[in-house]
Amino acid sequence: MNGIIKFVLKNKLAVWLLTFIIAGAGLYAGTRMKLETIPDITVPVVTVMTVYPGATPEQVMDDVSEPIEKSISSLKGVKNVHSSSYANMSSVQVEYRYGTDMEDAEREVKSIVEGLTMPETVEKPTVARITMNAFPIVALSVSSDQEDIAQLTNTVESIVKPQFDKIDGVSSASISGQHINEITLKYHEDKMASLQVTEDTVKQMIQAMDVRAPLGLFPFEDKEQSVVVDGKLTSVEQLKELQIPVTPNADNPLPFVKLGDLADIKEIGKVESVSRTNGKNAIAIQIVKGQEANTVDVVNDVKAVAKDIEKKHSDLTLDITLDQGEPIEKSIETMFSKALFGAAFAVLIILLFLRDWRSTIISIISIPLSILIAFVILNQMDITLNMMTLGAMTVAIGRVIDDSIVVVENIYRRIHLKNEPLKGRALIRAATIEMFRPIMSSTLVTVAVFAPLVFVGGMVGELFMPFALTMTFALGASLLVAITIVPALSHTLFKKQMLGTAKKPAKHKEHGKLAHGYRNILNWTLNHKLITTMASIAVLVASLFLIPKIGFSFLPEDDQKVMYLTYTPEAGELREDTLKNVAVVEEKMMANKDVKTVQMSIGGNDNAMMGGGADGSLMFIIFDADTKDFTNKKEKLTKEVTSLKQSGTWKSQDFGMTGSTNEVSYTVYGETIEDLEKVTKELQDKMVASKEIKDAKTSLSDRFDEYTLQIDREKVEQNGLTTIQVAMLLNPNTPTEKLTTLQKDGKDVNVIVEKTKEAPKNFDAVLETDIPTPLGKTIKVKDVVTVQEGSAANKIDRQSSRLFATVSATVQGDDVTKATSEINKIVDKLDVPKGVEIETGGVAADMVEAFTQLALAMVAAIAIVYFILVVTFGEGLAPFAILFSLPFTVIGTLVALFIAGETISVSVLMGLLMLIGIVVTNAIVLVDRIIHMEHDGKPMREAILEAGMTRLRPILMTAIATIGALIPLAIGAEGSGLISKGLGITVIGGLISSTILTLVIVPVVYEFISKLLKKNRLQTEE
């Protein structure tokens, strides 16, 4: 170390040049880093979506969901398999353990699913893995005052969408709610029968004629040329004129007839899903960025293009319904404002304690340099600037200045010592080396507390790893700055003082009134160890009684002022009725003065995945940014909507990044749907009566009325029929058949065979249906069946090959554990049927897992810190005394959380983990000075008192500077998400209590243990 500082002081110009190079590299790296909302984490989930037209949920489960489940549940790395079977659709989610290679997992699942044998009408399954880059970063809604949905679709597809596709960084721009053209072909069955032509004949002829066949290169005499045979149909007229071979008869003596004479062919338009913005028909556009693209840049480019389109097309309105770029930009603004606040606060603290502008400049240089060095390393590791890395930087600002303050204060103190023998470079070098061990230990222990996060699995571990790495790089950089740039700058700015040519302050004292006052207090406590210790322990124990009043929660709530509602139609509800019911809520939301945008969609698989069912509705309500008392207003609106007497069911949903953070959930497993219905209904009723929770709801949906037609085999066989013939005759869900595709205006238009099968008006009409038999007579359905009445589920959920349902509710307030405790008592008293199990799920289960892992991480961190201190001090006694500063962080933390009304959450635990590293730094600075003075020959008591007076100023300076930098976070002025108000309050409260008690308890414990073990450090040194 002596050699490094000598080199720095002799080559100051080289140091300045290197500083500017690093600063420039940091600025460059910062501008090159991608800006994201959250870290690029791997979500270990593969989904398998399968469409099964006309199938009931039971059929979907038996024919699709179960076979898929069984085939993939035993794959390597699979943690859980969950399936949802709806009418017409199956969704299977395969959850893997963290650390699994998800690309290989996706390929394996796709290979297995493609090899399964399923009914013919089942469409090809879609296998995909969930990745953060697969989610839209910006969504828009396009509406028009002048165009209908068909015209608007054409405008969006031909003008709007291509503009977004051209933006650099856009991976895909998908649209929904658009008008779709189809060509329907309806056969004249009587005419086809008279001409003895079948549907298969027509199909084969169309497919044989509608071909474009490249023949390859022909070696002609002059050169090779490509030859293509093109018979592709390009219009409805060409399709109608197509000649179909038939058997001639009296009415048609020719061997051919036009397809237009055999069928009605027409072009129709339809809307598969409905999308509206503020009551107007709209088309939704979702933008997904590329893997390497910058979220903020892409979002801003999309916004600019949207404004440009509105200028050029005055009849179009483009509303932004999702914006992932704005929160990132706000986070960056937050970082800079906190950096400025922290730096300003550091200036005031240093000026207040040292009353010297030179010391101030030297100290604060570490803030920008540490952050810029961290930028360089993060960019090299391809880590993005996101909520976690930016949050780490804002938190680190208060800590990166500590090392520089300690070194500068020691240099400044020694310059002004009357009996200081050293001058110039020798003084700077000696003062820096003197503080190297404590600041190195401080930095190492602050960084080391994050090492156990490697073993914290799940989402919490993935999210906080970039936070830990950023803190590590910034703090490592601060140590480097403190032992290189700070001595060089001190030598330049303090040159006159060191040479004795500057005027020294007339009233400069090594120890002021505060230090002498502290000496008196410390001396009293050392003489009254028992009273001091018992009083401190009493305060610590008393603070623990605040825990039940503070309560627990999982993650802090998102501060975005948005609301999601889903509408699930009752079983069998028609689309027209759904539209009417949704319109009522839509109008209610638009009438609210605080609401800015109401985006509504009906139908589509997205709604099914978000809780509304395949035919349900998803409503997305954006409130004005300045809406006051948003939580209560949202709650009031939710009650109004859910209490409406409509045929379907409205629910409030939480699709935020952290999910619902104040919801309790219980999973009920059973062998039959009937058992699940009984238990979930009973549990839901009990939860409704509880005062701790609200909005109790179950995942079980309404049931269809189901009639089972039991075939009378004897009668069926007597009439020459089979069960499958009866079923095919009655089945109203004939699969759609696509004959070919025509090109129109550069777009593919499907040619669909329209099957005319009029649906019965009621069940009695089904029983009266005529069945022609091979024997030449006609019988009624009721003649060959027996009717059994029952019901069928509208949706079937399975997990680990077992049926399950969930019962969930929202906690009144923030304390999840209090509500969970009460519901657990209710669950224990329930009389459940044999084979039924109830497990805690949702946030409560996530809390237990995350809290357990973080608690273990804290224990491991303390062990690591102790090891580093033993290595640093070369003994076990002094580090043991230093660790006594840790328990007292709890006092300030709990009191601060209680006063602020915050709960103990994952963010608070992260704050406590950080405190382990931050708090011991003050104790290290103090104990290192005590040992140093003991080695110089001073008695233990005198060494403790003298070290306390000497180190009081740097300890208070670093603590107050750290507290000041975190004040904006703690008062809620800035910051949200995981790096939230709770983390700021935790660190500030813990730092205040631990700093005060460190100055008292650590010396008491140090002297007590040293005397007990008869430790003589002077002899040890010799």
Secondary structure, 3 states (H helix, E strand, C coil): CHHHHHHHHHCHHHHHHHHHHHHHHHHHHHHHCCECCCCCCEEEEEEEEEECCCCCHHHHHHHHHHHHHHHHCCCCCEEEEEEEEECCEEEEEEEECCCCCHHHHHHHHHHHHHCCCCCCCCCCCEEEEEEHHHCCCEEEEEEECCCCHHHHHHHHHHHHHHHHHCCCCEEEEEEECCEEEEEEEEECHHHHHHCCCCHHHHHHHHHHHCCEEEEEEEECCCCEEEEEEECCCCCHHHHHHCEEECCCCCCCCCCEEEHHHHEEEEEEEEECCEEEECCEEEEEEEEEECCCCCHHHHHHHHHHHHHHHHHHCCCEEEEEEEECHHHHHHHHHHHHHHHHHHHHHHHHHHHHHHCCHHHHHHHHCHHHHHHHHHHHHHHHCCCCECHHHHHHHHHHHHHHHHHHHHHHHHHHHHHCCCCCCCCHHHHHHHHHHHHHHHHHHHHHHHHHCCHHHHHCCHHHHHHHHHHHHHHHHHHHHHHHHHHCHHHHHHHHHCHHHHHCCCCCCCCCCCCCHHHHHHHHHHHHHHHCHHHHHHHHHHHHHHHHCCHHHHCECCCCCCCCCEEEEEEECCCCCCHHHHHHHHHHHHHHHHCCCCEEEEEEEECCHHHHHCCCCCCCEEEEEEECCCCCCHHHHHHHHHHHHHCCCCCCEEEEECCCCCCCCCEEEEEEEECCHHHHHHHHHHHHHHHHCCCCEEEEEECCCCEEEEEEEEECHHHHHHCCCCHHHHHHHHCCCCCCEEEEEEEECCEEEEEEECCCCCCCCCHHHHHCCEEECCCCCEEEHHHCEEEEEEEEECEEEEECCEEEEEEEEEECCCCHHHHHHHHHHHHHHCCCCCCCEEEEEHHHHHHHHHHHHHHHHHHHHHHHHHHHHHHHHCCCHHHHHHHCCCCCHHHHHHHHHHHHCCCECHHHHHHHHHHHHHHHHHHHHHHHHHHHHHHCCCCHHHHHHHHHHHHHHHHHHHHHHHHHHHHHHHCCCCCCCCCCHHHHHHHHHHHHHHHHHHHHHHHHHHHHHHHHCCCCHHHHHC
